[in-house]
Amino acid sequence: MSKIDAQTQIVGIVGWPLQHSFSPSMQNAAFAHVGLNWVYLAFPFPPHYLEEAIRGLRALGVRGFNVTAPYKQAIIRYLDEMSEVAKVLGAVNTVMVREDPANGKRWLYGDNTDVEGFLQATSSYLEQVPHEHAVILGTGGAARAVAYALCKIGFRAVSFVARHLERGQTLLKEIERWDFRTIFDLILFQDVNWLAWAENVSLLINATPLGTWPEVNVSPLPDSFRFPAHWLVIDLIYNPPKTSLLKRAEKAGAVGINGLDMLVHQGALSFRTWCGVDAPIEIMRSACLEAIQRMEVGYAEVSHSR
């Protein structure tokens, strides 16, 4: 990282919590490689501070920031403008702070790079499964982006699994405006017929935080479920790189991939949005892999000390 001075441009990520995020390591490695005097910081805060935090970021003159759980939808009310894809999704993961040089007024422009980031990261895998029926665990901002991406490539049916009926119903109502022929349905977690889905589904995506470090032994699916070998299982979690969900899927013979490449590709698109130059994707990926190694060493040391 370059030496920070009065000319350093600031970007970052907002969410709660953020201890698991690799974005600072990834983006700062990219800035250093390209030679930009920029720094990427984590801005964690609990939900009751959201309005104050966004007001503060605007006032301090940060150039932009990423948005992660639980704020991808909640942040919309504080934005001045949004891209068309962000409007359609009702979720934002990238914000650019624009400034009028004439009067210094700043306004916030929201975008969503999750859709393209997901497709760039998973296209070679998605080509290998039938585009018939996909199941998405979760109903938040990440679930919306993934569902939209699946619609773009022609999936015929998408089922959302929700733990909260009201949130799921809100999602279904909002995606009615999507201009696709995909059939959507909502099922509560406790009502899922996992046995029936085992045969009819080709793709399962975890868009919940269940299994994220440090709760690495948590899985969004019941322990009794047996993964079909023909499934493609995508867990959007990247820390740890092998969640309990992916370990179980791969043990059953299914193909499993984590969310690391989605993180890298959506981050590269955010980088381009803020800086106006192409991101060094391989440098960003390497920085994430190094962060994983450091995390695993630290976790092993803590476990050993116990």
C-alpha atoms as a printed R data frame, in Angstrom:
    type eleno elety resid chain resno       x       y       z
1   ATOM     1    CA   MET     A     1   0.000   0.000   0.000
2   ATOM     2    CA   SER     A     2   1.201   3.503  -0.819
3   ATOM     3    CA   LYS     A     3   1.942   5.897   2.000
4   ATOM     4    CA   ILE     A     4  -1.248   7.601   3.121
5   ATOM     5    CA   ASP     A     5  -1.179  11.391   2.890
6   ATOM     6    CA   ALA     A     6  -3.539  14.331   2.467
7   ATOM     7    CA   GLN     A     7  -4.117  13.392  -1.185
8   ATOM     8    CA   THR     A     8  -5.151   9.802  -0.496
9   ATOM     9    CA   GLN     A     9  -8.590   8.973  -1.865
10  ATOM    10    CA   ILE     A    10 -10.798   6.898   0.445
11  ATOM    11    CA   VAL     A    11 -13.242   4.125  -0.420
12  ATOM    12    CA   GLY     A    12 -14.508   1.290   1.733
13  ATOM    13    CA   ILE     A    13 -17.233  -1.132   2.669
14  ATOM    14    CA   VAL     A    14 -20.223  -0.732   4.985
15  ATOM    15    CA   GLY     A    15 -21.886  -3.658   6.721
16  ATOM    16    CA   TRP     A    16 -22.362  -5.418  10.045
17  ATOM    17    CA   PRO     A    17 -20.314  -7.303  10.975
18  ATOM    18    CA   LEU     A    18 -17.236  -7.018   8.732
19  ATOM    19    CA   GLN     A    19 -14.535  -9.063  10.451
20  ATOM    20    CA   HIS     A    20 -14.873 -11.723   7.767
21  ATOM    21    CA   SER     A    21 -14.456  -9.373   4.780
22  ATOM    22    CA   PHE     A    22 -11.548  -9.813   2.367
23  ATOM    23    CA   SER     A    23 -12.477  -6.692   0.423
24  ATOM    24    CA   PRO     A    24  -9.916  -4.381   2.115
25  ATOM    25    CA   SER     A    25  -7.051  -6.788   1.341
26  ATOM    26    CA   MET     A    26  -8.279  -7.297  -2.226
27  ATOM    27    CA   GLN     A    27  -8.894  -3.665  -3.138
28  ATOM    28    CA   ASN     A    28  -5.765  -2.277  -1.462
29  ATOM    29    CA   ALA     A    29  -3.631  -4.805  -3.345
30  ATOM    30    CA   ALA     A    30  -5.271  -3.601  -6.567
31  ATOM    31    CA   PHE     A    31  -4.624   0.082  -5.778
32  ATOM    32    CA   ALA     A    32  -0.979  -0.636  -4.998
33  ATOM    33    CA   HIS     A    33  -0.512  -2.644  -8.189
34  ATOM    34    CA   VAL     A    34  -2.060   0.036 -10.399
35  ATOM    35    CA   GLY     A    35  -0.204   2.811  -8.575
36  ATOM    36    CA   LEU     A    36  -3.203   4.739  -7.278
37  ATOM    37    CA   ASN     A    37  -3.013   6.772  -4.077
38  ATOM    38    CA   TRP     A    38  -6.224   5.247  -2.774
39  ATOM    39    CA   VAL     A    39  -7.080   3.286   0.376
40  ATOM    40    CA   TYR     A    40  -9.982   0.911   1.070
41  ATOM    41    CA   LEU     A    41 -11.296   0.708   4.632
42  ATOM    42    CA   ALA     A    42 -13.914  -1.281   6.510
43  ATOM    43    CA   PHE     A    43 -16.727   0.746   8.088
44  ATOM    44    CA   PRO     A    44 -18.667  -1.605  10.392
45  ATOM    45    CA   PHE     A    45 -21.623  -0.239  12.327
46  ATOM    46    CA   PRO     A    46 -24.890  -1.627  13.733
47  ATOM    47    CA   PRO     A    47 -28.179  -0.930  11.927
48  ATOM    48    CA   HIS     A    48 -29.352   1.896  14.183
49  ATOM    49    CA   TYR     A    49 -26.392   3.985  12.947
50  ATOM    50    CA   LEU     A    50 -27.085   3.556   9.237
51  ATOM    51    CA   GLU     A    51 -28.458   7.030   8.531
52  ATOM    52    CA   GLU     A    52 -25.725   8.768  10.527
53  ATOM    53    CA   ALA     A    53 -22.994   6.670   8.931
54  ATOM    54    CA   ILE     A    54 -24.113   7.407   5.365
55  ATOM    55    CA   ARG     A    55 -24.416  11.097   6.160
56  ATOM    56    CA   GLY     A    56 -20.895  11.028   7.591
57  ATOM    57    CA   LEU     A    57 -19.382   9.251   4.601
58  ATOM    58    CA   ARG     A    58 -20.926  11.820   2.284
59  ATOM    59    CA   ALA     A    59 -19.664  14.714   4.416
60  ATOM    60    CA   LEU     A    60 -16.133  13.334   4.703
61  ATOM    61    CA   GLY     A    61 -15.747  13.103   0.951
62  ATOM    62    CA   VAL     A    62 -15.083   9.394   0.471
63  ATOM    63    CA   ARG     A    63 -15.056   8.495  -3.221
64  ATOM    64    CA   GLY     A    64 -17.367   5.531  -2.840
65  ATOM    65    CA   PHE     A    65 -18.097   2.369  -0.910
66  ATOM    66    CA   ASN     A    66 -19.361  -1.175  -1.205
67  ATOM    67    CA   VAL     A    67 -22.467  -2.281   0.645
68  ATOM    68    CA   THR     A    68 -22.918  -5.712   2.179
69  ATOM    69    CA   ALA     A    69 -25.371  -7.371   4.578
70  ATOM    70    CA   PRO     A    70 -27.579  -6.190   6.118
71  ATOM    71    CA   TYR     A    71 -27.712  -2.885   4.185
72  ATOM    72    CA   LYS     A    72 -28.064  -3.714   0.474
73  ATOM    73    CA   GLN     A    73 -31.747  -2.820   0.524
74  ATOM    74    CA   ALA     A    74 -31.913  -0.495   3.525
75  ATOM    75    CA   ILE     A    75 -29.399   1.928   2.023
76  ATOM    76    CA   ILE     A    76 -31.626   2.791  -0.941
77  ATOM    77    CA   ARG     A    77 -33.612   5.414   0.954
78  ATOM    78    CA   TYR     A    78 -30.413   7.431   1.478
79  ATOM    79    CA   LEU     A    79 -29.300   7.493  -2.173
80  ATOM    80    CA   ASP     A    80 -29.847  10.301  -4.657
81  ATOM    81    CA   GLU     A    81 -29.670   8.237  -7.862
82  ATOM    82    CA   MET     A    82 -29.455   4.585  -8.889
83  ATOM    83    CA   SER     A    83 -28.569   2.586 -11.973
84  ATOM    84    CA   GLU     A    84 -31.380   0.796 -13.781
85  ATOM    85    CA   VAL     A    85 -30.247  -2.633 -12.601
86  ATOM    86    CA   ALA     A    86 -30.147  -1.434  -8.984
87  ATOM    87    CA   LYS     A    87 -33.674  -0.056  -9.350
88  ATOM    88    CA   VAL     A    88 -34.963  -3.307 -10.804
89  ATOM    89    CA   LEU     A    89 -33.268  -5.428  -8.151
90  ATOM    90    CA   GLY     A    90 -34.115  -3.165  -5.253
91  ATOM    91    CA   ALA     A    91 -30.597  -3.791  -3.928
92  ATOM    92    CA   VAL     A    92 -27.312  -1.880  -4.062
93  ATOM    93    CA   ASN     A    93 -23.792  -3.139  -3.440
94  ATOM    94    CA   THR     A    94 -21.720  -0.275  -4.869
95  ATOM    95    CA   VAL     A    95 -22.031   3.460  -4.216
96  ATOM    96    CA   MET     A    96 -20.166   6.246  -5.978
97  ATOM    97    CA   VAL     A    97 -19.968   9.669  -4.334
98  ATOM    98    CA   ARG     A    98 -20.233  12.292  -7.047
99  ATOM    99    CA   GLU     A    99 -19.374  15.946  -6.506
100 ATOM   100    CA   ASP     A   100 -20.278  19.129  -8.356
101 ATOM   101    CA   PRO     A   101 -17.008  21.093  -8.677
102 ATOM   102    CA   ALA     A   102 -18.945  24.351  -8.982
103 ATOM   103    CA   ASN     A   103 -20.591  24.212  -5.560
104 ATOM   104    CA   GLY     A   104 -19.076  21.209  -3.826
105 ATOM   105    CA   LYS     A   105 -22.438  19.462  -3.486
106 ATOM   106    CA   ARG     A   106 -22.130  15.697  -3.177
107 ATOM   107    CA   TRP     A   107 -24.685  13.090  -4.106
108 ATOM   108    CA   LEU     A   108 -24.754   9.307  -3.853
109 ATOM   109    CA   TYR     A   109 -25.179   7.069  -6.899
110 ATOM   110    CA   GLY     A   110 -26.039   3.427  -6.227
111 ATOM   111    CA   ASP     A   111 -25.261   0.511  -8.511
112 ATOM   112    CA   ASN     A   112 -25.255  -3.284  -8.343
113 ATOM   113    CA   THR     A   113 -22.261  -5.256  -9.612
114 ATOM   114    CA   ASP     A   114 -23.387  -8.546  -8.036
115 ATOM   115    CA   VAL     A   115 -25.304  -9.733 -11.100
116 ATOM   116    CA   GLU     A   116 -22.425  -9.449 -13.550
117 ATOM   117    CA   GLY     A   117 -19.927 -10.501 -10.893
118 ATOM   118    CA   PHE     A   118 -21.875 -13.693 -10.290
119 ATOM   119    CA   LEU     A   119 -22.183 -14.503 -13.993
120 ATOM   120    CA   GLN     A   120 -18.503 -13.836 -14.712
121 ATOM   121    CA   ALA     A   121 -17.523 -16.078 -11.812
122 ATOM   122    CA   THR     A   122 -19.866 -19.003 -12.493
123 ATOM   123    CA   SER     A   123 -20.673 -19.077 -16.215
124 ATOM   124    CA   SER     A   124 -18.424 -22.043 -17.003
125 ATOM   125    CA   TYR     A   125 -20.146 -24.080 -14.258
126 ATOM   126    CA   LEU     A   126 -23.683 -22.977 -15.078
127 ATOM   127    CA   GLU     A   127 -23.205 -24.088 -18.680
128 ATOM   128    CA   GLN     A   128 -22.867 -27.672 -17.433
129 ATOM   129    CA   VAL     A   129 -26.264 -27.976 -15.715
130 ATOM   130    CA   PRO     A   130 -29.811 -27.895 -17.141
131 ATOM   131    CA   HIS     A   131 -31.405 -24.461 -16.919
132 ATOM   132    CA   GLU     A   132 -34.610 -25.883 -15.504
133 ATOM   133    CA   HIS     A   133 -35.067 -25.457 -11.759
134 ATOM   134    CA   ALA     A   134 -32.805 -23.621  -9.325
135 ATOM   135    CA   VAL     A   135 -33.231 -23.186  -5.572
136 ATOM   136    CA   ILE     A   136 -31.940 -20.107  -3.769
137 ATOM   137    CA   LEU     A   137 -31.623 -20.128   0.002
138 ATOM   138    CA   GLY     A   138 -32.387 -16.617   1.246
139 ATOM   139    CA   THR     A   139 -34.411 -13.599   0.157
140 ATOM   140    CA   GLY     A   140 -32.005 -10.689   0.693
141 ATOM   141    CA   GLY     A   141 -30.005  -8.531  -1.697
142 ATOM   142    CA   ALA     A   142 -27.618 -11.292  -2.754
143 ATOM   143    CA   ALA     A   143 -30.527 -13.651  -3.461
144 ATOM   144    CA   ARG     A   144 -32.146 -11.024  -5.675
145 ATOM   145    CA   ALA     A   145 -28.971 -10.497  -7.696
146 ATOM   146    CA   VAL     A   146 -28.416 -14.219  -8.201
147 ATOM   147    CA   ALA     A   147 -32.045 -14.776  -9.226
148 ATOM   148    CA   TYR     A   148 -31.819 -11.943 -11.740
149 ATOM   149    CA   ALA     A   149 -28.629 -13.454 -13.163
150 ATOM   150    CA   LEU     A   150 -30.300 -16.858 -13.550
151 ATOM   151    CA   CYS     A   151 -33.217 -15.226 -15.351
152 ATOM   152    CA   LYS     A   152 -30.794 -13.557 -17.762
153 ATOM   153    CA   ILE     A   153 -29.337 -16.907 -18.802
154 ATOM   154    CA   GLY     A   154 -32.716 -18.586 -19.178
155 ATOM   155    CA   PHE     A   155 -33.538 -20.613 -16.072
156 ATOM   156    CA   ARG     A   156 -37.172 -21.709 -16.321
157 ATOM   157    CA   ALA     A   157 -37.981 -21.845 -12.601
158 ATOM   158    CA   VAL     A   158 -36.463 -20.396  -9.429
159 ATOM   159    CA   SER     A   159 -37.607 -21.252  -5.914
160 ATOM   160    CA   PHE     A   160 -36.713 -19.106  -2.933
161 ATOM   161    CA   VAL     A   161 -36.435 -20.724   0.481
162 ATOM   162    CA   ALA     A   162 -37.264 -18.249   3.238
163 ATOM   163    CA   ARG     A   163 -37.270 -18.406   7.002
164 ATOM   164    CA   HIS     A   164 -39.500 -15.334   7.256
165 ATOM   165    CA   LEU     A   165 -42.751 -15.320   5.274
166 ATOM   166    CA   GLU     A   166 -43.147 -11.543   5.160
167 ATOM   167    CA   ARG     A   167 -39.699 -10.923   3.664
168 ATOM   168    CA   GLY     A   168 -40.265 -13.621   1.087
169 ATOM   169    CA   GLN     A   169 -43.647 -12.259   0.071
170 ATOM   170    CA   THR     A   170 -42.156  -8.793  -0.319
171 ATOM   171    CA   LEU     A   171 -39.486 -10.232  -2.604
172 ATOM   172    CA   LEU     A   172 -42.006 -12.021  -4.820
173 ATOM   173    CA   LYS     A   173 -44.091  -8.873  -5.133
174 ATOM   174    CA   GLU     A   174 -41.076  -6.782  -6.153
175 ATOM   175    CA   ILE     A   175 -39.757  -9.205  -8.777
176 ATOM   176    CA   GLU     A   176 -43.090  -9.213 -10.601
177 ATOM   177    CA   ARG     A   177 -41.733  -6.222 -12.536
178 ATOM   178    CA   TRP     A   178 -38.821  -8.250 -13.920
179 ATOM   179    CA   ASP     A   179 -39.250  -8.778 -17.645
180 ATOM   180    CA   PHE     A   180 -38.492 -12.500 -17.764
181 ATOM   181    CA   ARG     A   181 -40.482 -15.682 -18.352
182 ATOM   182    CA   THR     A   182 -38.970 -17.400 -15.331
183 ATOM   183    CA   ILE     A   183 -41.470 -18.913 -12.895
184 ATOM   184    CA   PHE     A   184 -40.867 -17.953  -9.258
185 ATOM   185    CA   ASP     A   185 -42.183 -19.464  -6.083
186 ATOM   186    CA   LEU     A   186 -41.583 -19.085  -2.366
187 ATOM   187    CA   ILE     A   187 -41.390 -21.879   0.185
188 ATOM   188    CA   LEU     A   188 -40.807 -21.569   3.902
189 ATOM   189    CA   PHE     A   189 -37.837 -23.520   5.179
190 ATOM   190    CA   GLN     A   190 -39.958 -25.744   7.411
191 ATOM   191    CA   ASP     A   191 -42.256 -26.672   4.489
192 ATOM   192    CA   VAL     A   192 -39.617 -27.750   1.961
193 ATOM   193    CA   ASN     A   193 -39.958 -31.238   0.495
194 ATOM   194    CA   TRP     A   194 -36.230 -31.854   0.175
195 ATOM   195    CA   LEU     A   195 -36.739 -35.376  -1.147
196 ATOM   196    CA   ALA     A   196 -38.789 -34.144  -4.125
197 ATOM   197    CA   TRP     A   197 -36.295 -31.394  -4.892
198 ATOM   198    CA   ALA     A   198 -33.420 -33.824  -4.854
199 ATOM   199    CA   GLU     A   199 -34.587 -35.149  -8.212
200 ATOM   200    CA   ASN     A   200 -36.017 -32.056  -9.877
201 ATOM   201    CA   VAL     A   201 -33.400 -29.418  -9.027
202 ATOM   202    CA   SER     A   202 -30.070 -28.965 -10.803
203 ATOM   203    CA   LEU     A   203 -28.702 -25.922  -8.961
204 ATOM   204    CA   LEU     A   204 -28.649 -24.901  -5.297
205 ATOM   205    CA   ILE     A   205 -27.326 -21.500  -4.203
206 ATOM   206    CA   ASN     A   206 -26.787 -20.404  -0.625
207 ATOM   207    CA   ALA     A   207 -27.389 -16.655  -0.442
208 ATOM   208    CA   THR     A   208 -27.651 -16.587   3.355
209 ATOM   209    CA   PRO     A   209 -24.811 -15.813   5.804
210 ATOM   210    CA   LEU     A   210 -25.237 -19.207   7.490
211 ATOM   211    CA   GLY     A   211 -21.818 -20.844   7.639
212 ATOM   212    CA   THR     A   212 -19.752 -17.657   7.529
213 ATOM   213    CA   TRP     A   213 -16.673 -17.487   9.745
214 ATOM   214    CA   PRO     A   214 -16.549 -17.845  12.728
215 ATOM   215    CA   GLU     A   215 -19.743 -19.984  12.707
216 ATOM   216    CA   VAL     A   216 -18.074 -22.452  10.365
217 ATOM   217    CA   ASN     A   217 -20.015 -25.508  11.530
218 ATOM   218    CA   VAL     A   218 -23.412 -23.999  10.743
219 ATOM   219    CA   SER     A   219 -25.262 -25.123   7.601
220 ATOM   220    CA   PRO     A   220 -28.446 -23.710   6.021
221 ATOM   221    CA   LEU     A   221 -29.675 -27.246   5.255
222 ATOM   222    CA   PRO     A   222 -30.759 -29.927   7.741
223 ATOM   223    CA   ASP     A   223 -28.188 -32.553   8.683
224 ATOM   224    CA   SER     A   224 -30.516 -35.262   7.411
225 ATOM   225    CA   PHE     A   225 -30.443 -33.986   3.832
226 ATOM   226    CA   ARG     A   226 -28.451 -36.024   1.323
227 ATOM   227    CA   PHE     A   227 -27.102 -34.094  -1.651
228 ATOM   228    CA   PRO     A   228 -27.730 -35.578  -5.111
229 ATOM   229    CA   ALA     A   229 -24.541 -36.099  -7.088
230 ATOM   230    CA   HIS     A   230 -25.965 -34.267 -10.124
231 ATOM   231    CA   TRP     A   231 -26.353 -30.957  -8.251
232 ATOM   232    CA   LEU     A   232 -24.230 -27.886  -8.700
233 ATOM   233    CA   VAL     A   233 -23.972 -26.197  -5.296
234 ATOM   234    CA   ILE     A   234 -22.821 -22.587  -5.103
235 ATOM   235    CA   ASP     A   235 -22.226 -21.048  -1.697
236 ATOM   236    CA   LEU     A   236 -21.796 -17.279  -1.924
237 ATOM   237    CA   ILE     A   237 -19.769 -17.410   1.297
238 ATOM   238    CA   TYR     A   238 -16.016 -17.171   0.722
239 ATOM   239    CA   ASN     A   239 -14.764 -17.157   4.315
240 ATOM   240    CA   PRO     A   240 -14.242 -20.026   5.040
241 ATOM   241    CA   PRO     A   241 -13.458 -21.247   1.511
242 ATOM   242    CA   LYS     A   242 -15.067 -24.615   2.291
243 ATOM   243    CA   THR     A   243 -18.271 -24.178   4.245
244 ATOM   244    CA   SER     A   244 -20.043 -27.048   5.943
245 ATOM   245    CA   LEU     A   245 -22.557 -26.939   3.087
246 ATOM   246    CA   LEU     A   246 -19.883 -27.355   0.410
247 ATOM   247    CA   LYS     A   247 -18.089 -30.108   2.308
248 ATOM   248    CA   ARG     A   248 -21.295 -32.119   2.545
249 ATOM   249    CA   ALA     A   249 -22.166 -31.518  -1.104
250 ATOM   250    CA   GLU     A   250 -18.749 -32.546  -2.383
251 ATOM   251    CA   LYS     A   251 -18.671 -35.612  -0.141
252 ATOM   252    CA   ALA     A   252 -21.875 -36.722  -1.880
253 ATOM   253    CA   GLY     A   253 -20.287 -36.255  -5.310
254 ATOM   254    CA   ALA     A   254 -21.873 -32.923  -6.203
255 ATOM   255    CA   VAL     A   255 -19.861 -30.050  -7.679
256 ATOM   256    CA   GLY     A   256 -19.412 -27.233  -5.165
257 ATOM   257    CA   ILE     A   257 -17.936 -23.759  -5.576
258 ATOM   258    CA   ASN     A   258 -17.622 -20.904  -3.129
259 ATOM   259    CA   GLY     A   259 -18.176 -17.174  -3.543
260 ATOM   260    CA   LEU     A   260 -14.550 -16.101  -3.874
261 ATOM   261    CA   ASP     A   261 -14.583 -15.511  -7.623
262 ATOM   262    CA   MET     A   262 -17.888 -13.642  -7.346
263 ATOM   263    CA   LEU     A   263 -16.268 -11.414  -4.716
264 ATOM   264    CA   VAL     A   264 -13.313 -10.765  -7.015
265 ATOM   265    CA   HIS     A   265 -15.369 -10.020 -10.135
266 ATOM   266    CA   GLN     A   266 -17.942  -7.799  -8.441
267 ATOM   267    CA   GLY     A   267 -15.061  -6.032  -6.686
268 ATOM   268    CA   ALA     A   268 -13.304  -5.487  -9.996
269 ATOM   269    CA   LEU     A   269 -16.451  -3.890 -11.397
270 ATOM   270    CA   SER     A   270 -16.682  -1.612  -8.341
271 ATOM   271    CA   PHE     A   271 -13.009  -0.715  -8.788
272 ATOM   272    CA   ARG     A   272 -13.695   0.315 -12.366
273 ATOM   273    CA   THR     A   273 -16.728   2.368 -11.279
274 ATOM   274    CA   TRP     A   274 -14.715   4.373  -8.744
275 ATOM   275    CA   CYS     A   275 -11.371   4.736 -10.473
276 ATOM   276    CA   GLY     A   276 -12.185   4.658 -14.181
277 ATOM   277    CA   VAL     A   277  -9.483   2.068 -14.925
278 ATOM   278    CA   ASP     A   278  -9.587  -1.707 -15.304
279 ATOM   279    CA   ALA     A   279  -8.916  -3.719 -12.170
280 ATOM   280    CA   PRO     A   280  -6.024  -6.218 -11.928
281 ATOM   281    CA   ILE     A   281  -8.215  -9.265 -11.368
282 ATOM   282    CA   GLU     A   282  -5.435 -11.790 -10.789
283 ATOM   283    CA   ILE     A   283  -3.799  -9.501  -8.222
284 ATOM   284    CA   MET     A   284  -7.139  -9.220  -6.429
285 ATOM   285    CA   ARG     A   285  -7.653 -12.975  -6.450
286 ATOM   286    CA   SER     A   286  -4.140 -13.571  -5.118
287 ATOM   287    CA   ALA     A   287  -4.725 -11.092  -2.305
288 ATOM   288    CA   CYS     A   288  -7.871 -12.980  -1.304
289 ATOM   289    CA   LEU     A   289  -6.048 -16.321  -1.322
290 ATOM   290    CA   GLU     A   290  -3.325 -14.839   0.876
291 ATOM   291    CA   ALA     A   291  -5.991 -13.522   3.249
292 ATOM   292    CA   ILE     A   292  -7.483 -17.013   3.433
293 ATOM   293    CA   GLN     A   293  -4.092 -18.486   4.300
294 ATOM   294    CA   ARG     A   294  -3.557 -15.931   7.063
295 ATOM   295    CA   MET     A   295  -7.024 -16.626   8.428
296 ATOM   296    CA   GLU     A   296  -6.493 -20.384   8.442
297 ATOM   297    CA   VAL     A   297  -3.135 -20.034  10.206
298 ATOM   298    CA   GLY     A   298  -4.651 -17.729  12.805
299 ATOM   299    CA   TYR     A   299  -7.608 -20.030  13.354
300 ATOM   300    CA   ALA     A   300  -5.302 -23.023  13.757
301 ATOM   301    CA   GLU     A   301  -3.182 -21.130  16.303
302 ATOM   302    CA   VAL     A   302  -6.241 -20.166  18.320
303 ATOM   303    CA   SER     A   303  -7.575 -23.727  18.249
304 ATOM   304    CA   HIS     A   304  -4.178 -25.106  19.313
305 ATOM   305    CA   SER     A   305  -3.910 -22.656  22.218
306 ATOM   306    CA   ARG     A   306  -7.218 -23.943  23.571
